[in-house]
Amino acid sequence: VPTCSSQVLGMRFDFVGDFSTPHLLAEIEGNREKGLFIARYRRGETLIAAVLCNRDPAEIPMIQEEVKTSVLSRTKR
């Protein structure tokens, strides 16, 4: 599962998954106002990508596994 990181305006963003596919639903976990959140992007029930904002980089492998498991379960249907 691809990842990319960027620092912008004092905030760290970690991008996980496939952003070339349009998502249909975004779920936010955490606090956007404090700039400390995870945004999960879904197409149907399938998690296709996520953005971590100012989160611990140790969370990236967990999100990668979440995306991978979701995409693989979709292909088995």
Summary of the structure (lengths in Angstrom):
residues: 77
radius of gyration: 12.3
end to end distance: 20.1
largest distance: 42.1
contacts: 202
relative contact order: 0.23
helix: 25%
strand: 47%
